[in-house]
Structure formats: C-alpha cells, structure tokens
Amino acid sequence: MTVKTNQKDAILEAMFADATLGILVANVSGEIILCNKLAEDLFGYTRNELLGQKVEMLLPDQMRSRHVKHRAAYLEHPTPRLMGAGRDLYGRRKDGSIFPIEISLSHVRIEDKTAVIAFISNIRWRKEQEEKLRHEKELAQMYLEMAGSIILVLDKEENITLINREGALILGGSEEEIIGQNWFENFVPEKNRAEVRAVYYQLLEHQGSQLEYYENKVRATHGEIRLISWHNRLLQNEKGEAIGTISSGTDITLTREAELMLQESKARLKNYAIELEEEVAARTAEVFESQTKLKLSNQVAQIGYWEISLEEQKELSLTWSEEFFRLFDQRYTEEPLPKEFFLQFIHPEDREVVTAQTRQAIKTGEDKRLEFRITTSHGQPKYISSELRGIRNQYGKLTKIFGVIQDITENKEIEKRLEQNLKKEKELGELKSRFVSMASHEFRTPLSAIQSSVDLIKIYQERGQPEKLGRHIGRIKSSVQNLTNILNDFLNLEKLESGKIIYQPEALQFEQYMRDILEEIGLLKKEDQEIHYEHRGADTAVLDKHLLRNILNNLLSNAIKYSGEGARIEVRSEIGNQELSLSVKDQGIGIPQADQEHLMTRFFRATNVTNIQGTGLGLTIVRRYLDMMGGSIWFESKEGAGTTFFVKIPQE
C-alpha cells in the first residue's frame, strides 16, 4: 500500500496531536514555535500563551540561566538523547507549582535552520513513596496469573524463578515443573541458543538498552516451536546490583503467519524506550521484589486494572490503575470519580452487557471474561478484553472484585485483515475454477475452427486452388482474435482483483486519440459494417489512456460482434461541464429486458447470445475501470433493436 504525501502529513499531524507525551518545538533562539495539547495541559498554559515565549519560562527560576547555556551547547552538536542524564529535572506550571519531568531531545531542520524537539513526561508518579502502593505480594501474584502475556523471571544462573499460568500453558507444563529449570538449555532451540543467551548477558551487564524489545523462538516440552515477542527489564536489588531479568512475552506465531499471508510491510515506528523504574527507597527485599514485578509487568504488558471494595459501607469504593486511565486516553488522577465515569466510553451496544456482567460478579463473586468496544476521550475506537475475579477473605466472604483490562485492538484488526484475505483468496479460487471451466468450453470452438481451416488450406494448396484460401485465413484470424479476447478478459480481471492496476491520468488530444483507437478496432469489422464518429466540445481530456482504451475496445468489439453485416455503429464524445461523455450505439440484437439488471455481473451473459463467443467478464471489467476513474456507465437497449452504452468520466 502506497501512502501519499498528504496522507503522511495527516498521519504525522495525528501522531503529534494525540501523542501521550508533551511535545514542544523551539527555534535556535529558544522560542517555542509549536506545541501539542498534552504540553499545554502539563504546564497549564494555552497554545497562544506558549507560542513565541522562551522555553525557560517553563523551568524553575534557579534552573533558567543554566538552561540557556545547555541549550546553546546542544545546538552545537544536536543528537537525539535524554536531557539532563543523571540529574533531576523539574518544570514550572503557570500557577507556579513545580513538578518533576523527564525530557528526550531531538532535532529537525526547518527552512535550513535547526529546531529542537522536546518530548516531555510528567514523572511525578515515579517519585511517590511506598505508602502509595496499594497491593502487596498476593495482589502481584494474582495479577501475574491473570495477565494475558507470558511473565518470566530468570536469576543470574539462567534458572527460571517465576513463570505465570499463561507462560506455563505455552511451554506445555505446570509452573511447579518449569520453575528451577535452565531456561536456555530446556526452552530455547539449540540453533538459537547462543544468540539469545548473549542478549541475556548483555542485559545483565547493563549493556541492554537497545535490547529491551526482542523476538526469539522457544521450544515447548512437547517439541512445538513458538515465536515470542519479549519486553525485557533488568532486576536489581536495593544496592543497584543485577539479580536477574523480568520479561513480558507475547506469542506472535499466528501474527507473523498472518503478516506473511497478507504480505504486509513489517516496518514499524520505533517506540521511545521506557526507562527503568527508579527503586523505591526503604523497602524490605521481599516487598521490593514483588512490587517491582507488579509495576514493571503493568507497563510492559500494557494492561490496566481496577478494583471494587465490597467492605461494609454505604457506597462501593472503586480504584483504577494509571494504565487503566491511559487506555481510555484519560489523565491519571487520584481524586474520587463516580463509579459510572468510565461507562460513558463503552460502546452503546456493549454497555448493557458489561454493566450486567459486572453486577453479576459483584453479587456472586463469579469469574467473568468479557470483550467489548470503547471510544476513548480522543475519539479513538478500541477493542478491550476484560477479566473479573472475586477476592474472598479467610472466612470465605467476598470482599473485593478485581478486574484486568487489555487493549486487543491490534489482534482484532489482524483477524479482520486475515478474514478479508481468506475471502479474497476464495474469490480468486472461484475465478480460477470458472476460468478453467469456461476456457475448456470457449476455447473448443475457435480451436476447432482453426484446425478445420488449416486442414482445408492444405487441401486447397495441394489442389492448386489459392482463390479459396482467403475465407479460411480470415476464419483463422477471427478465431485467434476470439481466443485473445477471452484471455485478455481473464488477465485484466486478475490484475484488478490483485490490485496491480493503478489509475494514472494524463492530458490527451482526445479527438485524435479516439480516431487512432477506431482505426485499430476497425480491423475487426464485419463485411460492410460502418463506424461513424462525432466529437464536440474541448479537445483536451485528462484521463488514463490505457484504461480508457480497454473500455472502448470492449464496448466497440461488443457492438461489432453483436451487430450484423452492413450495420452502422455510432460513436459520440463530448468534453464540457467538467466531464467527458461517451456513447457507443449499435444496431445489433439488443438485450432482453429480463437480462438487463444482471448485465454487469461477473460471468453473466444474456440469453440471446449463447451461440456467440464471450466470457461474460467484459462489462464487469469496464465497470471496475470506471470505478477507478470516478466514472459511471449505463445503457439503453431493446431486444432486436440495438443497444447504446453511455459513459461519463469527471474532468478537473
């Protein structure tokens, strides 16, 4: 699929406007020349208040003078990088409040001048203390079990120390059987083992910043090979020492197969790497490990969660994770929200089912799995998979409902494209079957005519009767033309079905173009047939000359084929009122009234032409060509009185 320039601009504009990072663009003087909506929200200014101002206005007073020097130094050697590596950075809102930020820098040339692009994230949540974490080890383990991705933890000796239920299912064993085994020796194919092991040790040695996303094959216990897409993170203790790795994996075996079937481009936009989570101070080793697993898993798997507390009180208490807010394109807030707040984003056709299933889970504590559609606050449609599970206390009383949601839009789109591709392949298969069936029938008559004419020519040559050769040579020529027409119809339809034909308009001297085509088609006329041509209006037309030639060849060859000897065929054209009009009128056998509504259907032939060679594809191809050109076709016909086809093609 070719993306046009205006489409690229639209895509880039949408990416800029809907980015989940604040984006500022500044010129060499440090003046803001462009910003997106999230940047306005981060700093509390409107677009007009930001544009033209120095970027230093967005920094605390004590940082402004230093930033001017840093900005000048960056412009001397502009390269994509993190700003202030190893230092804490802060932003200043319009109301004077200070908040921690993270900035990635890049640059672009605008009118031969360097402009700096800053990608800004509010990282306040990274600075929160341990008391803001809501869930302990039990909740982390439940989350791991409910995640739809593989969660894998390896220690420094390559042994598996944790794997969730989804991972065990893919590897073909229980968690107890798998934990403690060497990952590379038991679950990585031998031919890939050295490469994958090298990636692992690069990550352990803090050299894996470019290896966080990785794909490799794994081998299940029963020998099946699966392709897994991994997001990897380094695990460290409180001293910053590497103690192993945590990885979130998605089985993309079927996805890759679908991509190969669809022959789609595998190029992907590079994603900005998610920085390692800063360690939360003053934790015990067990709490540190469990909370880190939970938080990292939440980000790399892009899954949100929510929780309803059912403790004895008048109102239900609801909480949502930050990732839950992000999936709905909402800014995270700790302020209490109405329990119906997120229902407004659920598709109206799915809202009642989601509400009913949630109420049933609250009432009975039954596990529920749902799929539904949402429209985010930015208007983006998404498919969501959700799982609900009841949590009971030591007395068996239902105290909480815990839910996980995951964006499955990409999977749904792949399924849809795969279905479309299979449908298209089925249609092509039917077309090939019809071709074989029709070719065996339609080729028989012209081939028999050629064979008999060749035999008679040989006899007449042996008898010395050359005056009788002409009729049979003409018969061979006509039969060859019939075979050519049948093949051309099928080849043109196959090109249309596979998208190999592209509309390429150009300016033409139209009247001369038409006369050249009529001269060529005139060679096919029957005895004493006459083609009359008349043109009115302008002489220049903008269109695809190859597509129009095929359209005219089909309409004119039909007029010749279905008209008798000595018949008159009238061709008229007119250019005016921003359109090209064409008509082809014959005095042929006409089209029965009952057949006219089906005439443009693939393989359809009128009931009065069964003894005349044809495929029933010509008018289908003509209509498809005109669709590509934005044109239209219709006809008027009466059986026994001839047919007139009318064509209109827009002109700019």
Residue pairs with C-beta under 8 A, 6 or more apart in sequence:
1 265
3 11
16 23
16 36
17 36
17 37
18 329
18 378
18 380
19 36
19 38
19 119
20 38
20 326
21 38
21 119
21 120
21 121
21 272
22 35
22 36
22 38
22 39
22 41
22 42
22 43
22 119
22 120
22 121
22 122
23 34
23 35
23 36
23 38
23 39
23 117
23 118
23 119
23 120
24 32
24 34
24 35
24 39
24 50
24 55
24 58
24 117
24 118
24 120
25 32
25 33
25 34
25 35
25 108
25 115
25 116
25 117
25 118
26 32
26 33
26 55
26 115
26 116
26 118
27 33
27 110
27 113
27 115
28 75
28 113
28 114
28 115
29 54
30 54
30 55
30 56
30 68
30 71
31 52
31 53
31 54
31 55
32 50
32 51
32 52
32 53
32 54
32 55
33 51
33 52
33 115
34 51
35 47
35 50
35 51
39 50
39 120
40 46
40 47
40 50
41 331
42 91
42 93
42 101
42 120
42 122
43 50
43 58
43 91
43 92
43 93
43 94
44 93
44 94
44 95
45 94
49 94
55 67
55 71
55 118
56 64
56 67
56 68
57 92
58 91
58 92
59 67
59 90
59 91
59 92
60 90
60 92
60 98
61 92
63 90
70 83
70 84
71 116
74 105
74 116
75 114
75 116
78 105
78 107
78 114
78 116
79 107
80 104
80 105
80 106
80 107
81 104
81 105
82 102
82 103
82 104
82 105
83 89
83 103
83 104
83 105
83 118
84 103
88 100
89 100
89 101
89 102
89 103
90 98
90 99
90 100
90 101
91 98
91 99
91 100
91 101
91 120
91 122
92 98
93 99
99 122
99 124
100 122
100 123
100 124
100 126
100 127
101 120
101 121
101 122
101 123
102 120
102 121
102 123
102 275
103 118
103 119
103 120
103 121
104 118
104 119
104 272
105 116
105 117
105 118
105 119
106 116
106 117
106 119
107 114
107 115
107 116
107 117
108 114
108 115
108 117
109 115
119 272
125 322
125 332
126 277
126 278
127 278
129 280
129 281
130 280
130 281
130 282
130 283
130 287
130 291
133 280
133 291
134 307
134 319
135 143
135 291
135 294
136 287
136 290
136 291
137 286
137 287
137 290
139 294
139 402
140 290
140 291
140 293
140 294
141 290
142 389
142 391
142 402
143 294
143 297
143 298
143 305
143 404
144 151
144 162
144 164
144 165
144 293
144 297
145 164
145 165
146 387
146 389
146 402
146 404
147 164
147 166
147 248
147 297
147 301
147 303
147 404
148 166
148 301
148 303
148 385
148 406
149 166
149 248
149 249
149 250
149 301
149 303
150 163
150 164
150 166
150 167
150 170
150 228
150 247
150 248
150 249
150 250
150 251
151 162
151 163
151 164
151 166
151 167
151 246
151 247
151 248
151 249
151 293
151 297
151 301
152 160
152 162
152 163
152 167
152 183
152 246
152 247
152 248
152 249
153 160
153 161
153 162
153 163
153 235
153 244
153 245
153 246
153 247
153 293
154 160
154 161
154 183
154 200
154 244
154 245
154 247
155 161
155 243
155 244
156 204
156 242
156 243
156 244
158 182
158 183
158 184
158 185
158 197
158 200
159 180
159 181
159 182
159 183
160 178
160 179
160 180
160 181
160 182
160 183
161 179
161 180
161 244
162 179
162 293
163 171
163 175
163 178
163 179
164 175
165 175
167 178
167 249
168 174
168 175
168 177
168 178
170 218
170 220
170 226
170 228
170 251
171 178
171 187
171 218
171 220
171 221
172 220
172 221
172 222
172 224
173 221
181 187
184 193
184 196
184 197
184 200
185 193
187 218
187 219
187 220
188 196
188 197
188 216
188 217
188 218
188 219
189 217
189 218
189 219
189 225
192 216
192 217
195 216
196 216
199 208
199 211
199 214
199 216
200 245
202 208
202 211
203 211
203 232
203 234
203 245
204 234
204 242
204 244
204 245
205 242
206 234
206 242
208 232
208 234
209 273
211 232
212 231
212 232
212 233
212 273
212 274
213 229
213 230
213 231
213 232
213 271
214 229
214 230
214 232
215 227
215 228
215 229
215 230
215 252
216 227
216 228
216 230
217 225
217 226
217 227
217 228
218 225
218 226
218 228
219 225
220 226
226 251
226 253
227 251
227 252
227 253
227 256
228 249
228 250
228 251
228 252
229 249
229 250
229 252
230 247
230 248
230 249
231 247
231 248
231 249
231 300
231 301
232 245
232 246
232 247
233 245
233 246
233 247
233 276
233 296
233 300
234 242
234 245
234 276
235 242
235 243
235 244
235 245
235 246
235 289
235 292
236 242
236 243
236 279
237 243
237 285
237 288
238 279
238 283
238 285
238 288
240 279
246 292
246 293
246 296
246 297
248 296
248 297
248 300
248 301
255 411
255 414
258 414
258 417
258 418
259 266
259 414
261 418
261 421
262 417
262 418
262 421
264 417
274 299
274 300
277 292
277 295
277 296
277 299
279 288
279 292
280 288
280 291
283 291
297 303
298 304
298 305
298 321
298 323
299 323
301 406
302 323
302 327
302 406
302 407
303 323
303 404
303 405
303 406
304 320
304 321
304 322
304 323
304 324
304 325
304 326
304 327
304 404
304 405
304 406
305 320
305 321
305 323
305 324
305 402
305 403
305 404
305 405
306 318
306 319
306 320
306 321
306 324
306 402
306 403
306 405
307 318
307 319
307 400
307 401
307 402
307 403
308 316
308 317
308 318
308 362
308 400
308 401
308 403
309 316
309 317
309 318
309 319
309 399
309 400
310 316
310 362
310 398
310 399
310 400
310 401
311 317
311 399
316 339
316 362
318 337
318 339
320 337
320 342
322 332
324 405
325 331
325 332
325 333
326 332
327 376
327 382
327 384
327 405
327 407
328 342
328 345
328 374
328 376
328 377
329 376
329 377
329 378
329 380
330 376
330 377
343 351
343 354
343 355
345 374
345 375
345 376
345 377
346 354
346 372
346 373
346 374
347 372
347 373
347 374
347 375
349 373
350 372
350 373
353 370
353 372
354 370
354 372
354 386
357 368
357 370
357 388
358 368
358 388
358 401
360 366
360 368
361 367
361 368
361 388
361 390
361 401
362 401
364 390
365 390
365 392
365 398
365 401
366 390
367 387
367 388
367 389
367 390
368 386
368 387
368 388
369 385
369 386
369 387
369 388
370 385
370 386
370 387
370 388
371 383
371 384
371 385
371 386
371 408
372 383
372 384
372 386
373 381
373 382
373 383
373 384
374 381
374 382
374 384
375 381
375 382
376 382
381 409
382 407
382 409
383 407
383 408
383 409
383 411
383 412
384 405
384 406
384 407
384 408
385 405
385 406
385 408
386 403
386 404
386 405
386 406
387 403
387 404
388 401
388 402
388 403
389 401
389 402
389 403
390 398
390 400
390 401
390 402
391 398
391 399
391 400
391 401
391 402
392 398
392 399
393 399
424 497
427 497
428 494
428 497
428 498
431 490
431 493
431 494
431 497
434 603
435 490
438 486
438 603
438 615
439 486
439 490
442 482
442 486
442 613
442 614
442 615
443 483
443 486
445 479
445 482
445 613
446 478
446 479
446 480
446 482
446 483
446 613
447 479
447 483
449 475
449 476
449 478
449 479
450 475
450 476
450 479
450 480
453 472
453 473
453 475
453 476
453 479
454 476
456 468
456 472
457 469
457 472
457 473
460 466
460 468
460 469
460 472
461 469
481 524
482 613
485 557
485 613
485 615
486 613
486 614
486 615
489 615
489 617
489 618
489 621
490 615
490 617
492 501
492 550
492 617
492 621
493 602
493 617
493 620
493 621
493 624
495 501
496 621
496 624
496 625
501 547
501 625
501 628
503 544
503 547
503 628
503 629
504 544
504 546
505 542
505 543
505 544
505 629
506 542
506 543
506 544
506 545
507 540
507 541
507 542
508 540
508 541
508 542
508 543
508 545
509 539
509 540
510 535
510 538
510 539
510 540
510 541
510 573
510 575
510 580
511 535
511 539
511 573
513 541
513 545
514 533
514 535
514 552
514 571
514 573
515 533
517 549
517 552
517 553
517 556
518 531
518 533
518 556
518 571
521 531
521 552
521 553
521 556
521 557
521 560
522 531
524 557
524 560
525 531
525 560
526 560
526 563
526 564
526 565
526 567
527 565
527 566
528 565
528 566
529 560
529 563
529 565
529 566
529 567
529 568
529 569
530 566
530 567
530 568
530 569
531 556
531 569
531 571
532 568
532 569
532 570
532 571
533 571
533 572
533 573
534 570
534 571
534 572
534 573
535 572
535 573
535 574
536 572
536 573
536 574
536 575
536 576
537 574
537 575
537 576
538 575
538 576
539 575
540 575
541 575
541 580
541 649
541 651
542 651
542 652
543 580
543 629
543 649
543 651
544 628
544 629
547 625
547 628
547 629
548 625
548 629
548 649
550 621
550 622
550 625
551 622
551 625
551 626
551 647
552 582
552 584
554 618
554 619
554 621
554 622
555 584
555 622
555 645
555 647
556 569
556 571
556 584
557 618
558 586
558 618
558 619
559 569
559 584
559 585
559 586
559 588
559 643
560 569
560 586
561 612
561 613
561 614
562 586
562 588
562 589
562 609
562 612
562 643
563 569
563 586
563 587
563 588
563 589
563 642
564 587
564 588
567 586
567 587
567 588
568 587
569 584
569 585
569 586
569 587
570 583
570 584
570 585
571 582
571 583
571 584
571 585
572 581
572 582
572 583
572 585
573 580
573 581
573 582
573 583
574 580
574 581
575 581
575 651
578 650
578 651
578 652
579 648
579 649
579 650
579 651
580 647
580 648
580 649
580 650
580 651
581 646
581 647
581 648
582 646
582 647
582 648
582 649
583 644
583 645
583 646
583 647
584 644
584 645
585 642
585 643
585 644
585 645
586 642
586 643
586 644
587 641
587 642
588 642
588 643
589 608
589 609
589 639
589 640
590 608
590 637
590 638
590 639
590 640
590 641
590 642
590 643
591 599
591 606
591 608
591 635
591 637
591 639
591 643
592 606
592 607
592 608
592 639
593 639
594 607
595 604
595 606
595 607
595 608
596 635
596 637
598 604
599 606
599 619
599 635
600 619
600 620
600 623
600 633
601 620
602 616
602 617
602 620
603 615
603 616
603 617
603 620
604 616
605 614
605 616
608 639
619 633
622 633
623 633
626 632
626 633
626 647
626 649
629 649
629 650
630 649
630 650
631 647
631 648
631 649
631 650
632 647
632 648
633 645
633 646
633 647
633 648
634 645
634 646
635 643
635 644
635 645
635 646
636 643
636 644
636 646
637 643
637 644
